[in-house]
Amino acid sequence: MKEKQAAYHKSYRIALKPGTYWWCACGHSLSQPFCDGSHKDTNIQPQELVIKKEKVYKICGCKESKAGPICDLTHRELF
């Protein structure tokens, strides 16, 4: 069984290829920072993240970024 990998207060640095990804906005996904459907028991929906260029992205881990899935360093103000 996969251990829960909860949302955390840093960004995830992830190399992404062009495509569509679904960012976990609720923090319950076992596949952080992406959605695995764990939001079903919440009123929070995942957010679409469309990547057009292959590179390393900073993906929000604290779920408070005003830029949605892309980290805007809000986590530095929280703690």
C-alpha positions, 0 to 999 in steps of 0.5 A: 500500500502506498503511504500518503504523501500529504501536501507540504509547504514547499514547491515541487520541482518537476520536469514536465513534458507538454501535455495536460496535468491535473493539480491537486488543490485539496491536498489529499492526493497520494500522488502530490502534487497531482490529482488522484481523485481523492478530492471526491469527499471534498468540495475542492476540484483539481485545477487543469495545468496545460504545459506547452514547453518541456522544462522544470516547473515549480508546482505549488505544494502548499495549495495557497498559491495565487497562481494556481498550480504554479508556485508563487512562493506564498508558502514562505509567508505562511510559516 
